[in-house]
Amino acid sequence: MEIKKEFKEKFGDHIIVSILSSDRGSSQGIKDAFTELLVLSRCRLLLGSWWSSYSMSPPPLR
């Protein structure tokens, strides 16, 4: 939440920051992650970091 606050202060109205839970260890956090994924799916362009869980490659199929 601290980083979200820092980004909002730095970029103001030029950025959208989710207020949903970032705790992926709870059922509510997982529901919130799914909600964010649905919202992101409607974007034309996503800028992300290489360490983001959204940009991680899935494990190879065996």
PDB file of N, CA, C and O in Angstrom, chain B, residues numbered from 101:
ATOM      1  N   MET B 101       0.830  -1.205   0.000  1.00  0.00           N
ATOM      2  CA  MET B 101       0.000   0.000   0.000  1.00  0.00           C
ATOM      3  C   MET B 101       0.867   1.260   0.000  1.00  0.00           C
ATOM      4  O   MET B 101       0.476   2.289  -0.551  1.00  0.00           O
ATOM      5  N   GLU B 102       2.037   1.173   0.615  1.00  0.00           N
ATOM      6  CA  GLU B 102       2.927   2.336   0.671  1.00  0.00           C
ATOM      7  C   GLU B 102       3.408   2.734  -0.730  1.00  0.00           C
ATOM      8  O   GLU B 102       3.475   3.920  -1.053  1.00  0.00           O
ATOM      9  N   ILE B 103       3.735   1.755  -1.544  1.00  0.00           N
ATOM     10  CA  ILE B 103       4.183   2.051  -2.910  1.00  0.00           C
ATOM     11  C   ILE B 103       3.034   2.611  -3.740  1.00  0.00           C
ATOM     12  O   ILE B 103       3.235   3.522  -4.543  1.00  0.00           O
ATOM     13  N   LYS B 104       1.835   2.073  -3.553  1.00  0.00           N
ATOM     14  CA  LYS B 104       0.664   2.600  -4.262  1.00  0.00           C
ATOM     15  C   LYS B 104       0.455   4.065  -3.901  1.00  0.00           C
ATOM     16  O   LYS B 104       0.170   4.892  -4.768  1.00  0.00           O
ATOM     17  N   LYS B 105       0.598   4.381  -2.621  1.00  0.00           N
ATOM     18  CA  LYS B 105       0.434   5.763  -2.160  1.00  0.00           C
ATOM     19  C   LYS B 105       1.512   6.655  -2.776  1.00  0.00           C
ATOM     20  O   LYS B 105       1.221   7.766  -3.219  1.00  0.00           O
ATOM     21  N   GLU B 106       2.744   6.176  -2.805  1.00  0.00           N
ATOM     22  CA  GLU B 106       3.853   6.947  -3.378  1.00  0.00           C
ATOM     23  C   GLU B 106       3.618   7.227  -4.867  1.00  0.00           C
ATOM     24  O   GLU B 106       3.845   8.344  -5.331  1.00  0.00           O
ATOM     25  N   PHE B 107       3.167   6.218  -5.613  1.00  0.00           N
ATOM     26  CA  PHE B 107       2.888   6.414  -7.029  1.00  0.00           C
ATOM     27  C   PHE B 107       1.760   7.414  -7.238  1.00  0.00           C
ATOM     28  O   PHE B 107       1.843   8.267  -8.122  1.00  0.00           O
ATOM     29  N   LYS B 108       0.717   7.317  -6.438  1.00  0.00           N
ATOM     30  CA  LYS B 108      -0.423   8.238  -6.568  1.00  0.00           C
ATOM     31  C   LYS B 108       0.015   9.671  -6.292  1.00  0.00           C
ATOM     32  O   LYS B 108      -0.410  10.599  -6.980  1.00  0.00           O
ATOM     33  N   GLU B 109       0.870   9.849  -5.278  1.00  0.00           N
ATOM     34  CA  GLU B 109       1.381  11.194  -4.970  1.00  0.00           C
ATOM     35  C   GLU B 109       2.253  11.722  -6.102  1.00  0.00           C
ATOM     36  O   GLU B 109       2.197  12.906  -6.435  1.00  0.00           O
ATOM     37  N   LYS B 110       3.060  10.841  -6.693  1.00  0.00           N
ATOM     38  CA  LYS B 110       3.985  11.264  -7.749  1.00  0.00           C
ATOM     39  C   LYS B 110       3.278  11.556  -9.070  1.00  0.00           C
ATOM     40  O   LYS B 110       3.602  12.535  -9.741  1.00  0.00           O
ATOM     41  N   PHE B 111       2.308  10.710  -9.450  1.00  0.00           N
ATOM     42  CA  PHE B 111       1.687  10.828 -10.766  1.00  0.00           C
ATOM     43  C   PHE B 111       0.279  11.430 -10.753  1.00  0.00           C
ATOM     44  O   PHE B 111      -0.267  11.735 -11.813  1.00  0.00           O
ATOM     45  N   GLY B 112      -0.307  11.604  -9.584  1.00  0.00           N
ATOM     46  CA  GLY B 112      -1.615  12.246  -9.460  1.00  0.00           C
ATOM     47  C   GLY B 112      -2.687  11.600 -10.308  1.00  0.00           C
ATOM     48  O   GLY B 112      -2.902  10.391 -10.228  1.00  0.00           O
ATOM     49  N   ASP B 113      -3.364  12.399 -11.122  1.00  0.00           N
ATOM     50  CA  ASP B 113      -4.465  11.921 -11.955  1.00  0.00           C
ATOM     51  C   ASP B 113      -3.994  11.176 -13.208  1.00  0.00           C
ATOM     52  O   ASP B 113      -4.818  10.716 -13.998  1.00  0.00           O
ATOM     53  N   HIS B 114      -2.681  11.054 -13.392  1.00  0.00           N
ATOM     54  CA  HIS B 114      -2.148  10.371 -14.565  1.00  0.00           C
ATOM     55  C   HIS B 114      -1.983   8.869 -14.338  1.00  0.00           C
ATOM     56  O   HIS B 114      -1.486   8.159 -15.212  1.00  0.00           O
ATOM     57  N   ILE B 115      -2.397   8.387 -13.175  1.00  0.00           N
ATOM     58  CA  ILE B 115      -2.248   6.971 -12.857  1.00  0.00           C
ATOM     59  C   ILE B 115      -3.487   6.497 -12.107  1.00  0.00           C
ATOM     60  O   ILE B 115      -4.096   7.244 -11.341  1.00  0.00           O
ATOM     61  N   ILE B 116      -3.837   5.260 -12.341  1.00  0.00           N
ATOM     62  CA  ILE B 116      -4.942   4.635 -11.608  1.00  0.00           C
ATOM     63  C   ILE B 116      -4.319   3.602 -10.676  1.00  0.00           C
ATOM     64  O   ILE B 116      -3.598   2.708 -11.118  1.00  0.00           O
ATOM     65  N   VAL B 117      -4.599   3.731  -9.409  1.00  0.00           N
ATOM     66  CA  VAL B 117      -4.040   2.832  -8.408  1.00  0.00           C
ATOM     67  C   VAL B 117      -5.186   2.100  -7.721  1.00  0.00           C
ATOM     68  O   VAL B 117      -6.123   2.719  -7.217  1.00  0.00           O
ATOM     69  N   SER B 118      -5.096   0.785  -7.710  1.00  0.00           N
ATOM     70  CA  SER B 118      -6.126  -0.033  -7.082  1.00  0.00           C
ATOM     71  C   SER B 118      -6.079   0.104  -5.563  1.00  0.00           C
ATOM     72  O   SER B 118      -5.005   0.154  -4.963  1.00  0.00           O
ATOM     73  N   ILE B 119      -7.252   0.165  -4.957  1.00  0.00           N
ATOM     74  CA  ILE B 119      -7.323   0.188  -3.494  1.00  0.00           C
ATOM     75  C   ILE B 119      -7.637  -1.205  -2.949  1.00  0.00           C
ATOM     76  O   ILE B 119      -7.826  -1.385  -1.746  1.00  0.00           O
ATOM     77  N   LEU B 120      -7.691  -2.195  -3.860  1.00  0.00           N
ATOM     78  CA  LEU B 120      -7.992  -3.559  -3.445  1.00  0.00           C
ATOM     79  C   LEU B 120      -6.811  -4.170  -2.703  1.00  0.00           C
ATOM     80  O   LEU B 120      -5.689  -3.669  -2.775  1.00  0.00           O
ATOM     81  N   SER B 121      -7.077  -5.246  -1.999  1.00  0.00           N
ATOM     82  CA  SER B 121      -6.066  -5.939  -1.213  1.00  0.00           C
ATOM     83  C   SER B 121      -4.953  -6.490  -2.095  1.00  0.00           C
ATOM     84  O   SER B 121      -5.205  -6.964  -3.203  1.00  0.00           O
ATOM     85  N   SER B 122      -3.730  -6.427  -1.601  1.00  0.00           N
ATOM     86  CA  SER B 122      -2.590  -7.013  -2.303  1.00  0.00           C
ATOM     87  C   SER B 122      -2.161  -8.327  -1.663  1.00  0.00           C
ATOM     88  O   SER B 122      -1.171  -8.925  -2.084  1.00  0.00           O
ATOM     89  N   ASP B 123      -2.888  -8.778  -0.660  1.00  0.00           N
ATOM     90  CA  ASP B 123      -2.556 -10.001   0.074  1.00  0.00           C
ATOM     91  C   ASP B 123      -3.053 -11.215  -0.696  1.00  0.00           C
ATOM     92  O   ASP B 123      -4.235 -11.553  -0.632  1.00  0.00           O
ATOM     93  N   ARG B 124      -2.152 -11.874  -1.424  1.00  0.00           N
ATOM     94  CA  ARG B 124      -2.549 -13.028  -2.225  1.00  0.00           C
ATOM     95  C   ARG B 124      -2.621 -14.300  -1.384  1.00  0.00           C
ATOM     96  O   ARG B 124      -2.877 -15.379  -1.918  1.00  0.00           O
ATOM     97  N   GLY B 125      -2.398 -14.186  -0.073  1.00  0.00           N
ATOM     98  CA  GLY B 125      -2.488 -15.329   0.821  1.00  0.00           C
ATOM     99  C   GLY B 125      -3.849 -15.470   1.471  1.00  0.00           C
ATOM    100  O   GLY B 125      -4.059 -16.372   2.282  1.00  0.00           O
ATOM    101  N   SER B 126      -4.777 -14.590   1.126  1.00  0.00           N
ATOM    102  CA  SER B 126      -6.123 -14.649   1.699  1.00  0.00           C
ATOM    103  C   SER B 126      -7.142 -14.833   0.585  1.00  0.00           C
ATOM    104  O   SER B 126      -6.881 -14.489  -0.568  1.00  0.00           O
ATOM    105  N   SER B 127      -8.306 -15.377   0.933  1.00  0.00           N
ATOM    106  CA  SER B 127      -9.331 -15.580  -0.097  1.00  0.00           C
ATOM    107  C   SER B 127      -9.795 -14.238  -0.665  1.00  0.00           C
ATOM    108  O   SER B 127     -10.068 -14.145  -1.862  1.00  0.00           O
ATOM    109  N   GLN B 128      -9.887 -13.213   0.156  1.00  0.00           N
ATOM    110  CA  GLN B 128     -10.287 -11.893  -0.344  1.00  0.00           C
ATOM    111  C   GLN B 128      -9.218 -11.319  -1.272  1.00  0.00           C
ATOM    112  O   GLN B 128      -9.536 -10.707  -2.292  1.00  0.00           O
ATOM    113  N   GLY B 129      -7.958 -11.518  -0.915  1.00  0.00           N
ATOM    114  CA  GLY B 129      -6.870 -11.037  -1.769  1.00  0.00           C
ATOM    115  C   GLY B 129      -6.875 -11.705  -3.130  1.00  0.00           C
ATOM    116  O   GLY B 129      -6.587 -11.062  -4.139  1.00  0.00           O
ATOM    117  N   ILE B 130      -7.200 -12.995  -3.169  1.00  0.00           N
ATOM    118  CA  ILE B 130      -7.260 -13.716  -4.443  1.00  0.00           C
ATOM    119  C   ILE B 130      -8.450 -13.228  -5.261  1.00  0.00           C
ATOM    120  O   ILE B 130      -8.336 -13.078  -6.477  1.00  0.00           O
ATOM    121  N   LYS B 131      -9.586 -12.977  -4.622  1.00  0.00           N
ATOM    122  CA  LYS B 131     -10.744 -12.414  -5.330  1.00  0.00           C
ATOM    123  C   LYS B 131     -10.400 -11.039  -5.891  1.00  0.00           C
ATOM    124  O   LYS B 131     -10.767 -10.714  -7.020  1.00  0.00           O
ATOM    125  N   ASP B 132      -9.695 -10.231  -5.098  1.00  0.00           N
ATOM    126  CA  ASP B 132      -9.287  -8.899  -5.557  1.00  0.00           C
ATOM    127  C   ASP B 132      -8.318  -8.993  -6.727  1.00  0.00           C
ATOM    128  O   ASP B 132      -8.394  -8.190  -7.657  1.00  0.00           O
ATOM    129  N   ALA B 133      -7.397  -9.973  -6.692  1.00  0.00           N
ATOM    130  CA  ALA B 133      -6.451 -10.163  -7.796  1.00  0.00           C
ATOM    131  C   ALA B 133      -7.193 -10.525  -9.075  1.00  0.00           C
ATOM    132  O   ALA B 133      -6.846 -10.046 -10.154  1.00  0.00           O
ATOM    133  N   PHE B 134      -8.210 -11.366  -8.958  1.00  0.00           N
ATOM    134  CA  PHE B 134      -9.001 -11.742 -10.130  1.00  0.00           C
ATOM    135  C   PHE B 134      -9.737 -10.529 -10.697  1.00  0.00           C
ATOM    136  O   PHE B 134      -9.803 -10.348 -11.913  1.00  0.00           O
ATOM    137  N   THR B 135     -10.284  -9.709  -9.819  1.00  0.00           N
ATOM    138  CA  THR B 135     -10.955  -8.476 -10.250  1.00  0.00           C
ATOM    139  C   THR B 135      -9.981  -7.578 -11.003  1.00  0.00           C
ATOM    140  O   THR B 135     -10.316  -7.044 -12.060  1.00  0.00           O
ATOM    141  N   GLU B 136      -8.777  -7.411 -10.463  1.00  0.00           N
ATOM    142  CA  GLU B 136      -7.767  -6.591 -11.134  1.00  0.00           C
ATOM    143  C   GLU B 136      -7.394  -7.181 -12.489  1.00  0.00           C
ATOM    144  O   GLU B 136      -7.210  -6.440 -13.454  1.00  0.00           O
ATOM    145  N   LEU B 137      -7.281  -8.505 -12.574  1.00  0.00           N
ATOM    146  CA  LEU B 137      -6.947  -9.157 -13.833  1.00  0.00           C
ATOM    147  C   LEU B 137      -8.023  -8.895 -14.887  1.00  0.00           C
ATOM    148  O   LEU B 137      -7.702  -8.662 -16.052  1.00  0.00           O
ATOM    149  N   LEU B 138      -9.292  -8.930 -14.488  1.00  0.00           N
ATOM    150  CA  LEU B 138     -10.383  -8.641 -15.420  1.00  0.00           C
ATOM    151  C   LEU B 138     -10.316  -7.192 -15.906  1.00  0.00           C
ATOM    152  O   LEU B 138     -10.545  -6.921 -17.085  1.00  0.00           O
ATOM    153  N   VAL B 139     -10.008  -6.278 -15.017  1.00  0.00           N
ATOM    154  CA  VAL B 139      -9.884  -4.866 -15.405  1.00  0.00           C
ATOM    155  C   VAL B 139      -8.701  -4.688 -16.353  1.00  0.00           C
ATOM    156  O   VAL B 139      -8.815  -4.006 -17.372  1.00  0.00           O
ATOM    157  N   LEU B 140      -7.565  -5.303 -16.018  1.00  0.00           N
ATOM    158  CA  LEU B 140      -6.385  -5.182 -16.874  1.00  0.00           C
ATOM    159  C   LEU B 140      -6.619  -5.782 -18.258  1.00  0.00           C
ATOM    160  O   LEU B 140      -6.027  -5.323 -19.234  1.00  0.00           O
ATOM    161  N   SER B 141      -7.468  -6.793 -18.357  1.00  0.00           N
ATOM    162  CA  SER B 141      -7.725  -7.433 -19.647  1.00  0.00           C
ATOM    163  C   SER B 141      -8.400  -6.487 -20.637  1.00  0.00           C
ATOM    164  O   SER B 141      -8.394  -6.747 -21.840  1.00  0.00           O
ATOM    165  N   ARG B 142      -8.969  -5.412 -20.154  1.00  0.00           N
ATOM    166  CA  ARG B 142      -9.652  -4.449 -21.021  1.00  0.00           C
ATOM    167  C   ARG B 142      -8.733  -3.323 -21.483  1.00  0.00           C
ATOM    168  O   ARG B 142      -9.162  -2.454 -22.243  1.00  0.00           O
ATOM    169  N   CYS B 143      -7.482  -3.323 -21.041  1.00  0.00           N
ATOM    170  CA  CYS B 143      -6.532  -2.267 -21.409  1.00  0.00           C
ATOM    171  C   CYS B 143      -5.910  -2.547 -22.773  1.00  0.00           C
ATOM    172  O   CYS B 143      -5.690  -3.701 -23.140  1.00  0.00           O
ATOM    173  N   ARG B 144      -5.631  -1.490 -23.516  1.00  0.00           N
ATOM    174  CA  ARG B 144      -4.946  -1.632 -24.794  1.00  0.00           C
ATOM    175  C   ARG B 144      -3.454  -1.862 -24.593  1.00  0.00           C
ATOM    176  O   ARG B 144      -2.826  -2.563 -25.387  1.00  0.00           O
ATOM    177  N   LEU B 145      -2.877  -1.282 -23.543  1.00  0.00           N
ATOM    178  CA  LEU B 145      -1.438  -1.348 -23.307  1.00  0.00           C
ATOM    179  C   LEU B 145      -1.184  -1.462 -21.818  1.00  0.00           C
ATOM    180  O   LEU B 145      -1.785  -0.745 -21.017  1.00  0.00           O
ATOM    181  N   LEU B 146      -0.294  -2.365 -21.455  1.00  0.00           N
ATOM    182  CA  LEU B 146       0.101  -2.524 -20.060  1.00  0.00           C
ATOM    183  C   LEU B 146       1.602  -2.341 -19.964  1.00  0.00           C
ATOM    184  O   LEU B 146       2.357  -2.897 -20.761  1.00  0.00           O
ATOM    185  N   LEU B 147       2.028  -1.566 -18.995  1.00  0.00           N
ATOM    186  CA  LEU B 147       3.444  -1.413 -18.699  1.00  0.00           C
ATOM    187  C   LEU B 147       3.677  -2.090 -17.369  1.00  0.00           C
ATOM    188  O   LEU B 147       3.027  -1.759 -16.378  1.00  0.00           O
ATOM    189  N   GLY B 148       4.591  -3.030 -17.337  1.00  0.00           N
ATOM    190  CA  GLY B 148       4.831  -3.771 -16.103  1.00  0.00           C
ATOM    191  C   GLY B 148       6.300  -3.976 -15.860  1.00  0.00           C
ATOM    192  O   GLY B 148       7.139  -3.667 -16.706  1.00  0.00           O
ATOM    193  N   SER B 149       6.596  -4.494 -14.711  1.00  0.00           N
ATOM    194  CA  SER B 149       7.978  -4.779 -14.347  1.00  0.00           C
ATOM    195  C   SER B 149       8.262  -6.256 -14.552  1.00  0.00           C
ATOM    196  O   SER B 149       7.342  -7.074 -14.564  1.00  0.00           O
ATOM    197  N   TRP B 150       9.509  -6.594 -14.711  1.00  0.00           N
ATOM    198  CA  TRP B 150       9.879  -7.982 -14.971  1.00  0.00           C
ATOM    199  C   TRP B 150       9.624  -8.879 -13.769  1.00  0.00           C
ATOM    200  O   TRP B 150       9.563 -10.098 -13.927  1.00  0.00           O
ATOM    201  N   TRP B 151       9.474  -8.317 -12.571  1.00  0.00           N
ATOM    202  CA  TRP B 151       9.251  -9.132 -11.378  1.00  0.00           C
ATOM    203  C   TRP B 151       7.772  -9.246 -11.010  1.00  0.00           C
ATOM    204  O   TRP B 151       7.429  -9.824  -9.978  1.00  0.00           O
ATOM    205  N   SER B 152       6.909  -8.702 -11.843  1.00  0.00           N
ATOM    206  CA  SER B 152       5.477  -8.738 -11.569  1.00  0.00           C
ATOM    207  C   SER B 152       4.933 -10.159 -11.689  1.00  0.00           C
ATOM    208  O   SER B 152       5.324 -10.902 -12.589  1.00  0.00           O
ATOM    209  N   SER B 153       4.042 -10.534 -10.792  1.00  0.00           N
ATOM    210  CA  SER B 153       3.420 -11.857 -10.885  1.00  0.00           C
ATOM    211  C   SER B 153       2.548 -11.967 -12.137  1.00  0.00           C
ATOM    212  O   SER B 153       2.277 -13.074 -12.603  1.00  0.00           O
ATOM    213  N   TYR B 154       2.108 -10.838 -12.684  1.00  0.00           N
ATOM    214  CA  TYR B 154       1.312 -10.869 -13.910  1.00  0.00           C
ATOM    215  C   TYR B 154       2.181 -11.140 -15.133  1.00  0.00           C
ATOM    216  O   TYR B 154       1.664 -11.564 -16.167  1.00  0.00           O
ATOM    217  N   SER B 155       3.477 -10.908 -15.040  1.00  0.00           N
ATOM    218  CA  SER B 155       4.343 -11.104 -16.209  1.00  0.00           C
ATOM    219  C   SER B 155       5.211 -12.352 -16.092  1.00  0.00           C
ATOM    220  O   SER B 155       6.053 -12.597 -16.956  1.00  0.00           O
ATOM    221  N   MET B 156       5.023 -13.137 -15.049  1.00  0.00           N
ATOM    222  CA  MET B 156       5.808 -14.353 -14.883  1.00  0.00           C
ATOM    223  C   MET B 156       5.363 -15.405 -15.897  1.00  0.00           C
ATOM    224  O   MET B 156       4.176 -15.529 -16.197  1.00  0.00           O
ATOM    225  N   SER B 157       6.315 -16.147 -16.412  1.00  0.00           N
ATOM    226  CA  SER B 157       5.994 -17.230 -17.341  1.00  0.00           C
ATOM    227  C   SER B 157       5.469 -18.425 -16.560  1.00  0.00           C
ATOM    228  O   SER B 157       5.940 -18.705 -15.457  1.00  0.00           O
ATOM    229  N   PRO B 158       4.497 -19.129 -17.125  1.00  0.00           N
ATOM    230  CA  PRO B 158       4.004 -20.334 -16.443  1.00  0.00           C
ATOM    231  C   PRO B 158       5.054 -21.432 -16.503  1.00  0.00           C
ATOM    232  O   PRO B 158       5.913 -21.410 -17.385  1.00  0.00           O
ATOM    233  N   PRO B 159       5.006 -22.379 -15.595  1.00  0.00           N
ATOM    234  CA  PRO B 159       5.965 -23.489 -15.658  1.00  0.00           C
ATOM    235  C   PRO B 159       5.712 -24.325 -16.908  1.00  0.00           C
ATOM    236  O   PRO B 159       4.582 -24.382 -17.395  1.00  0.00           O
ATOM    237  N   PRO B 160       6.753 -24.974 -17.434  1.00  0.00           N
ATOM    238  CA  PRO B 160       6.571 -25.786 -18.644  1.00  0.00           C
ATOM    239  C   PRO B 160       5.634 -26.961 -18.380  1.00  0.00           C
ATOM    240  O   PRO B 160       5.594 -27.506 -17.277  1.00  0.00           O
ATOM    241  N   LEU B 161       4.883 -27.339 -19.409  1.00  0.00           N
ATOM    242  CA  LEU B 161       3.995 -28.485 -19.297  1.00  0.00           C
ATOM    243  C   LEU B 161       4.808 -29.763 -19.354  1.00  0.00           C
ATOM    244  O   LEU B 161       5.787 -29.840 -20.096  1.00  0.00           O
ATOM    245  N   ARG B 162       4.424 -30.751 -18.594  1.00  0.00           N
ATOM    246  CA  ARG B 162       5.143 -32.035 -18.598  1.00  0.00           C
ATOM    247  C   ARG B 162       4.276 -33.125 -19.124  1.00  0.00           C
ATOM    248  O   ARG B 162       4.709 -34.275 -19.202  1.00  0.00           O
TER     249      ARG B 162
END
